[in-house]
């Protein structure tokens, strides 16, 4: 049996890890979940009061779903921009080339899951951009 055939019959499943796997370029904690050919899934966490760095993805698109906490997500592209209130049940998209930044409310951890299509290619995917909120993760290279 080939490795590809074996992977298709393994029926992957997992539980959300207690500890994060990596820190994203924007500063959020990331717990890597499952991945398929067309996309990958990850869990993102910002601690109370934490603000991510503003970034723009070069090639991937994402769909985010907020699990818990409160916060805000700023998105901007092609002369348009918006700030979306984040709360459990909110689902939003980030298209390639869209600048975005998110922040957690002052009293609760913000937890969200995101599907990235195609799967996350690596740290060079995120380009730092100016955002509306000051972030201690000041990696803006503009």
Backbone as numpy.savetxt, mean C-alpha at the origin, in Angstrom:
# Nx Ny Nz CAx CAy CAz Cx Cy Cz
6.18 -34.31 -11.85 5.33 -33.13 -11.85 6.22 -31.90 -11.85
5.92 -30.93 -12.72 6.71 -29.71 -12.80 6.42 -28.82 -11.59
7.32 -27.86 -11.36 7.14 -26.93 -10.24 5.85 -26.12 -10.42
5.55 -25.71 -11.66 4.34 -24.94 -11.93 3.10 -25.78 -11.61
3.10 -27.04 -12.00 1.97 -27.92 -11.69 1.84 -28.11 -10.19
2.96 -28.27 -9.49 2.95 -28.44 -8.04 2.36 -27.22 -7.35
2.74 -26.00 -7.81 2.24 -24.77 -7.21 0.73 -24.65 -7.40
0.23 -25.10 -8.56 -1.20 -25.01 -8.83 -2.01 -25.96 -7.97
-1.41 -27.03 -7.51 -2.17 -28.00 -6.71 -1.96 -27.80 -5.21
-1.11 -26.84 -4.82 -0.80 -26.64 -3.40 -1.90 -25.90 -2.64
-2.78 -25.19 -3.31 -3.84 -24.42 -2.68 -3.29 -23.55 -1.55
-2.46 -22.56 -1.88 -1.84 -21.72 -0.84 -2.88 -21.06 0.06
-2.55 -20.97 1.32 -3.35 -20.27 2.32 -2.40 -19.81 3.41
-2.75 -18.73 4.07 -1.89 -18.25 5.14 -2.67 -17.40 6.12
-2.07 -17.14 7.25 -2.61 -16.27 8.28 -1.78 -14.99 8.29
-2.41 -13.87 8.55 -1.70 -12.60 8.62 -0.59 -12.70 9.65
0.67 -12.45 9.24 1.78 -12.53 10.20 1.65 -11.47 11.30
2.09 -11.80 12.51 2.05 -10.85 13.62 3.05 -9.71 13.40
4.21 -10.03 12.87 5.25 -9.02 12.64 5.30 -8.65 11.16
5.68 -7.42 10.88 5.79 -7.00 9.47 7.00 -7.66 8.83
6.90 -7.85 7.52 8.00 -8.42 6.73 9.01 -7.36 6.32
8.50 -6.20 5.93 9.35 -5.10 5.45 8.70 -3.77 5.81
9.48 -2.72 5.67 8.95 -1.36 5.72 8.90 -0.88 4.27
7.74 -0.43 3.84 7.57 0.05 2.46 8.39 1.31 2.24
8.68 1.64 0.98 9.39 2.90 0.71 8.69 4.11 1.34
7.36 4.06 1.48 6.64 5.19 2.07 6.67 5.20 3.59
7.23 4.15 4.21 7.36 4.10 5.66 6.33 3.24 6.36
5.35 2.71 5.66 4.34 1.86 6.29 4.88 0.44 6.51
4.35 -0.21 7.55 4.69 -1.61 7.79 3.96 -2.48 6.77
4.64 -3.48 6.23 4.05 -4.35 5.22 4.16 -5.80 5.65
3.03 -6.49 5.62 2.99 -7.92 5.83 2.64 -8.52 4.47
3.56 -9.25 3.90 3.38 -9.80 2.56 2.45 -11.00 2.63
1.42 -10.98 1.79 0.46 -12.07 1.74 0.71 -12.88 0.48
-0.32 -13.40 -0.12 -0.14 -14.29 -1.27 0.04 -13.53 -2.58
0.57 -14.24 -3.57 0.83 -13.67 -4.88 0.48 -14.68 -5.96
-0.06 -14.18 -7.06 -0.32 -14.98 -8.26 0.35 -14.27 -9.43
0.24 -14.84 -10.61 0.85 -14.25 -11.78 0.36 -12.83 -12.03
-0.93 -12.58 -11.85 -1.50 -11.28 -12.19 -1.47 -10.24 -11.09
-1.17 -10.64 -9.85 -1.18 -9.66 -8.77 -0.71 -10.24 -7.45
-0.49 -9.34 -6.51 -0.07 -9.75 -5.17 -0.90 -9.00 -4.14
-0.93 -9.52 -2.92 -1.69 -8.89 -1.85 -0.78 -8.65 -0.67
-0.98 -7.52 0.00 -0.19 -7.19 1.18 -1.08 -6.45 2.18
-0.66 -6.47 3.42 -1.32 -5.76 4.51 -0.44 -4.57 4.87
-1.02 -3.39 4.98 -0.29 -2.17 5.30 -0.76 -1.63 6.64
0.19 -1.11 7.42 -0.17 -0.57 8.74 0.61 0.72 9.00
-0.15 1.73 9.47 0.44 2.93 10.02 0.01 3.03 11.47
0.94 3.34 12.33 0.66 3.52 13.76 -0.08 4.84 13.97
-0.76 5.02 15.11 -1.51 6.27 15.35 -0.64 7.51 15.12
-1.18 8.45 14.35 -0.51 9.70 14.06 0.59 9.61 13.01
0.89 8.43 12.50 1.97 8.28 11.52 1.51 8.75 10.14
2.43 9.37 9.41 2.17 9.86 8.06 3.18 9.20 7.13
2.69 8.61 6.05 3.58 8.00 5.06 4.28 9.08 4.25
5.33 8.71 3.57 5.93 9.59 2.57 5.03 9.55 1.33
4.99 10.63 0.60 4.21 10.66 -0.64 5.02 9.99 -1.75
4.36 9.10 -2.49 5.01 8.37 -3.57 4.11 8.30 -4.79
4.71 7.88 -5.88 3.96 7.59 -7.11 4.52 6.27 -7.63
3.64 5.34 -7.96 4.08 4.07 -8.54 4.33 4.28 -10.03
5.41 3.69 -10.49 5.78 3.85 -11.89 4.92 3.00 -12.83
4.62 1.74 -12.44 3.97 0.82 -13.38 2.79 0.04 -12.80
2.71 -0.12 -11.49 1.65 -0.97 -10.92 0.41 -0.15 -10.57
-0.69 -0.85 -10.49 -1.94 -0.27 -9.99 -2.35 -1.06 -8.77
-3.12 -0.40 -7.88 -3.52 -1.06 -6.63 -4.98 -0.80 -6.32
-5.57 -1.75 -5.59 -6.88 -1.57 -4.98 -6.67 -1.76 -3.49
-7.07 -0.78 -2.70 -6.92 -0.79 -1.24 -8.28 -0.98 -0.58
-8.26 -1.69 0.56 -9.47 -1.88 1.37 -9.08 -1.67 2.83
-9.74 -0.74 3.50 -9.42 -0.42 4.90 -10.11 -1.41 5.82
-9.29 -2.03 6.68 -9.80 -3.01 7.65 -10.18 -2.37 8.97
-9.32 -1.48 9.48 -9.58 -0.87 10.79 -8.84 0.46 10.90
-9.29 1.27 11.85 -8.68 2.57 12.09 -9.32 3.67 11.27
-8.77 4.85 11.42 -9.24 6.03 10.71 -8.03 6.72 10.11
-8.24 7.50 9.07 -7.15 8.25 8.48 -7.60 8.94 7.22
-6.63 9.30 6.38 -6.91 9.97 5.12 -5.93 9.49 4.06
-6.38 9.50 2.81 -5.54 9.16 1.66 -5.66 10.31 0.65
-4.52 10.91 0.31 -4.45 11.93 -0.72 -3.99 11.25 -2.01
-4.67 11.58 -3.12 -4.28 11.08 -4.43 -4.31 12.23 -5.43
-3.32 12.24 -6.34 -3.26 13.30 -7.35 -2.70 12.74 -8.65
-3.32 13.16 -9.75 -2.85 12.76 -11.09 -3.48 13.68 -12.13
-2.70 14.03 -13.12 -3.18 14.78 -14.27 -3.99 16.02 -13.89
-3.48 16.80 -12.92 -4.13 18.05 -12.54 -5.31 17.89 -11.60
-5.67 16.67 -11.24 -6.77 16.44 -10.30 -6.18 15.94 -8.98
-6.85 16.25 -7.87 -6.45 15.67 -6.60 -7.64 15.58 -5.66
-7.54 14.64 -4.73 -8.62 14.44 -3.77 -8.04 13.88 -2.48
-8.75 14.10 -1.38 -8.43 13.48 -0.10 -9.65 12.65 0.28
-9.43 11.36 0.52 -10.50 10.44 0.88 -10.36 10.07 2.35
-11.45 10.21 3.10 -11.45 9.77 4.50 -11.35 8.25 4.52
-10.46 7.73 5.35 -10.29 6.28 5.47 -10.94 5.78 6.76
-11.74 4.75 6.62 -12.43 4.11 7.73 -12.72 2.68 7.30
-13.01 1.79 8.24 -13.30 0.41 7.86 -14.37 0.33 6.78
-14.09 -0.47 5.75 -15.03 -0.67 4.65 -14.76 0.20 3.44
-13.91 1.22 3.55 -13.59 2.06 2.40 -12.66 1.30 1.45
-12.97 1.34 0.16 -12.17 0.71 -0.87 -11.84 1.78 -1.90
-10.58 1.84 -2.33 -10.18 2.85 -3.31 -9.10 2.30 -4.21
-8.90 2.98 -5.33 -7.89 2.52 -6.30 -6.79 3.57 -6.47
-5.63 3.06 -6.84 -4.47 3.91 -7.15 -3.95 3.42 -8.51
-4.12 4.24 -9.53 -3.69 3.87 -10.87 -2.21 4.19 -11.06
-1.54 3.55 -12.02 -0.14 3.87 -12.26 0.03 5.37 -12.50
1.09 5.94 -11.93 1.36 7.36 -12.10 0.62 8.27 -11.15
-0.26 7.73 -10.31 -0.99 8.54 -9.35 -0.12 8.75 -8.11
0.09 10.00 -7.73 0.79 10.32 -6.49 -0.18 10.06 -5.34
0.34 9.51 -4.24 -0.53 9.29 -3.09 0.25 9.35 -1.79
-0.48 9.67 -0.73 0.08 9.73 0.62 -1.07 9.42 1.56
-0.77 8.70 2.63 -1.82 8.40 3.58 -1.34 8.62 5.00
-2.31 8.84 5.89 -1.97 9.06 7.29 -3.03 8.45 8.18
-2.57 8.02 9.35 -3.46 7.44 10.35 -3.98 8.54 11.26
-5.16 8.32 11.81 -5.69 9.23 12.82 -4.81 9.20 14.07
-5.04 10.12 14.96 -4.20 10.27 16.15 -4.36 9.16 17.19
-5.47 8.44 17.19 -5.72 7.51 18.30 -5.74 6.03 17.93
-5.78 5.72 16.63 -5.90 4.32 16.22 -4.89 3.96 15.14
-4.45 2.71 15.17 -3.64 2.16 14.09 -4.53 2.01 12.86
-3.99 2.34 11.69 -4.70 2.20 10.43 -4.20 0.94 9.74
-5.10 0.00 9.46 -4.79 -1.26 8.79 -5.57 -1.36 7.49
-4.87 -1.71 6.42 -5.52 -1.88 5.12 -4.84 -3.03 4.39
-5.57 -3.63 3.47 -4.98 -4.61 2.56 -5.01 -3.99 1.17
-4.06 -4.40 0.35 -4.02 -3.89 -1.03 -3.64 -5.02 -1.96
-4.25 -4.97 -3.13 -3.90 -5.88 -4.21 -3.11 -5.05 -5.22
-1.93 -5.52 -5.58 -1.05 -4.83 -6.51 -1.00 -5.64 -7.80
-1.26 -4.95 -8.92 -1.29 -5.61 -10.23 -0.39 -4.88 -11.21
0.54 -5.53 -11.85 1.01 -6.88 -11.56 1.67 -6.92 -10.18
2.19 -8.06 -9.75 2.80 -8.14 -8.43 3.90 -7.08 -8.25
4.09 -6.66 -7.01 5.08 -5.63 -6.66 6.45 -6.01 -7.22
7.05 -5.15 -8.07 8.32 -5.50 -8.71 9.57 -5.20 -7.87
9.44 -4.38 -6.83 10.60 -4.04 -6.00 10.59 -2.58 -5.61
11.51 -2.22 -4.71 11.52 -0.88 -4.11 11.65 0.24 -5.14
12.29 -0.01 -6.28 12.44 1.03 -7.30 11.12 1.43 -7.95
10.07 0.69 -7.68 8.75 0.99 -8.24 8.22 2.32 -7.70
8.53 2.65 -6.46 7.99 3.86 -5.82 8.92 5.04 -6.05
8.35 6.11 -6.59 9.09 7.35 -6.82 8.57 8.38 -5.81
9.46 9.00 -5.05 9.05 9.97 -4.03 8.65 11.28 -4.69
7.55 11.85 -4.19 6.98 13.08 -4.73 6.58 14.00 -3.58
6.37 15.29 -3.86 5.84 16.17 -2.81 4.41 15.78 -2.47
4.07 15.82 -1.20 2.71 15.51 -0.76 2.16 16.63 0.11
0.92 16.51 0.53 0.28 17.59 1.30 0.66 17.62 2.78
1.17 16.50 3.32 1.42 16.42 4.75 2.90 16.17 5.03
3.41 16.80 6.06 4.79 16.56 6.48 4.90 15.12 6.99
6.00 14.48 6.64 6.24 13.09 7.05 7.65 12.99 7.61
7.81 12.25 8.70 9.17 12.04 9.21 10.00 11.19 8.25
9.34 10.55 7.31 10.01 9.74 6.31 10.25 10.65 5.10
11.04 11.69 5.28 11.23 12.70 4.25 12.24 12.21 3.24
11.77 11.45 2.27 12.64 10.91 1.22 12.34 11.55 -0.12
11.63 12.66 -0.07 11.25 13.33 -1.31 12.51 13.71 -2.09
12.58 13.22 -3.28 13.75 13.47 -4.12 13.41 14.40 -5.27
12.41 15.24 -5.09 12.02 16.12 -6.19 12.92 17.32 -6.29
